[in-house]
């Protein structure tokens, strides 16, 4: 049962991370470019860098958390373990999203004052 849980967890968490990452990348481009209207290349570079960092951190966290999965004996345990782990990944994703928004804001503020 542990192998089923590992496989489902990696597939689900990776899918969630990639879908949310692409969504944030597409929609975040408008947000970032509104801060850097005169330098589109710089805004796109920041957006791409945020996406790569997001992927590396979240997929790495999902894989790293596999070491602490307890022994799974029933399908109910599979569902409980998956829901617990996926909810943690979603909280991390939400936190990173807000951190990225504030980071872009502070970068813009820094360059605006120079």
QUICOR-V158286 format. One record per backbone hydrogen bond with DSSP energy under -0.5 kcal/mol. CO is the residue of the C=O (numbers start at 1). NH is the residue of the N-H. E is the energy in kcal/mol with one decimal. If there is no record, write none. Layout:
# QUICOR-V158286
co = [CO:CO]
nh = [NH:NH]
e = [E:E]
This chain:
# QUICOR-V158286
co = [1:2:3:4:5:6:7:8:9:10:11:12:13:14:15:16:17:18:19:20:21:22:23:24:25:26:27:28:29:30:31:32:32:36:39:40:41:42:43:44:45:46:47:48:49:50:51:52:53:54:55:56:57:58:59:60:61:63:64:65:66:71:74:75:76:77:78:79:80:81:82:83:84:85:86:87:88:89:90:91:92:93:94:95:96:97:98:99:100:101:102:103:104:105:106:107:108:109:111]
nh = [5:6:7:8:9:10:11:12:13:14:15:16:17:18:19:20:21:22:23:24:25:26:27:28:29:30:31:32:33:34:35:35:36:39:43:44:45:46:47:48:49:50:51:52:53:54:55:56:57:58:59:60:61:62:63:64:65:66:67:68:69:73:78:79:80:81:82:83:84:85:86:87:88:89:90:91:92:93:94:95:96:97:98:99:100:101:102:103:104:105:106:107:108:109:110:111:112:113:114]
e = [-2.3:-2.9:-2.4:-2.7:-2.7:-2.6:-2.4:-2.9:-2.9:-2.1:-2.1:-2.5:-2.7:-2.7:-2.7:-2.6:-2.4:-2.5:-2.1:-2.9:-2.3:-2.5:-2.6:-2.5:-1.2:-0.6:-1.0:-3.1:-2.6:-1.3:-0.7:-1.0:-1.3:-0.6:-2.0:-2.8:-2.2:-2.3:-2.1:-2.4:-2.4:-2.5:-1.8:-2.4:-2.4:-2.2:-2.5:-2.6:-2.4:-2.5:-2.5:-1.7:-2.3:-2.3:-2.3:-2.7:-2.1:-1.3:-1.3:-1.2:-1.6:-0.5:-1.5:-2.2:-2.6:-2.7:-2.7:-2.6:-2.1:-2.4:-2.9:-1.9:-1.5:-2.1:-2.3:-2.0:-2.1:-2.5:-2.4:-2.3:-2.7:-2.1:-1.9:-2.2:-2.7:-2.1:-2.1:-2.4:-2.5:-1.9:-2.5:-2.4:-2.5:-2.5:-2.3:-2.3:-2.2:-1.5:-0.5]
